[in-house]
Amino acid sequence: MKRNTLLSPTESGVCSLFEPVANVDHGIVSRAVLTTPGLRITLFHFAAGQELSEHTSKARALVQILTGTCKFSVGPTMHTLKPGDVLHLPPGELHAVSAPETFSMLLTQITEPAG
């Protein structure tokens, strides 16, 4: 049976975030790393010139840049992120991302219980 994620939510495991990705030359490729009821971790690869328009998320998010650089706007502020940088986005924060060059990032989304 094929798994939908790189890691199983029920067993320990290891995966590589640096394996080559097919078909990223002209688009955005995403792959679910781990998904559980309150957590979602997704690996993204962006080709140069790609972008995601402004949007929000109900989840708290951490963006970790793995390779390359990107432009990440949060509200009116523009950040240039490079490998090793981590960006925190509280729930509901308006943001967008653009790729002046090929880059990859790990997105961790935490859905907090309503309370």
N, C-alpha and C positions, 0 to 999 in steps of 0.2 A: 504494500500500500504506500503511495506517495504522500509525503508530508507537505503541507502547505507552507511550513516555516522551516528555516534552517535549523532551529533547535526545537526539541520537544518540550512542551510545558510540563510534562510529567516525569522526565528523566534528565539527569545531568548530561552534558555534552559539550562539544567544542566545534566551532566553525571558523572559517577564515573570512575576514571582511575585505581581504585584498585579492581574492581570486579574480581573474579577468572576467569581464561581463560582455556577453555578445550583444550586438545591436545597440550600442550606446553612442555610436558615431554621430547620430543625427537626432537624438531625442533624450528622454529621461527614462531610466530603468529603475524600478523599485523592487525590492525583495523583502518579504517579511522574515525577520530574524526570529522573533518570539512574540507570541500573542497569548495573553491571559486575560481574565475578566477586568483587571484594573490597569493593565500594562500592555503597551504595544511598542515594539522596537522594529524599525524599518531601515534598511540600507538603501540609499539613493545614489545613483550615478547620473550626472548631468553632462551632456555634450556641450561644448563651447557654444554660446549663443542662446541656450535654452533659458526659459524663465517660468516661474510660477507667479501669477498675478496676485494682488493683495487679497488676503483672506484671513479668517479667524478660525480658531479651534476651541472646542469646549474643554479640551484636555490641557494640562500643564505640559510644556514641552522643553526638552533639552536637545539642542542641535550640536553635534560634535563633528568638526571638519576633519576628514581623514586624509584626503589628497587634494591638491589644487587649491584655488582660492575662489571665493564667491562674494557677491554683493548682497547683503541681507538688510532690508529695510524693516524697521520696527517703528510703526507710526511715522513721524517725520524724520527719524534718525536713520542714517545709512551707515552700516558697518561693513568693513572689508574683513572677511574672515579667512584665516589660513589654517593649515594643518596644526592640530593641537588646541585650537580655539573651541570654547564651549559657549553657547548662547542660551540663556534661559528666557522662555516666553511664558508668562502667566496665562491662565485661561482667558480667552476673549481678546487677546492682544492682536491688533491688526498688523500683518506682516506680509512680505513678499521676498522672493529670492531670484537672482539672476546669475548666470554663469558666463563671465568674460572669458573663461578657459574651462577645460574639462575639470570637473571636481567630483568628489564623493563625500557623503556625509552620513552619519548615523543619527536618526531621529528617534528619541525616546519620548513616548507620550504616556502620561500618568493621568488616569481618570480618577479624581478624588470622589469619595462618597458624598452624596448630598447631605447637607446637615445644617 
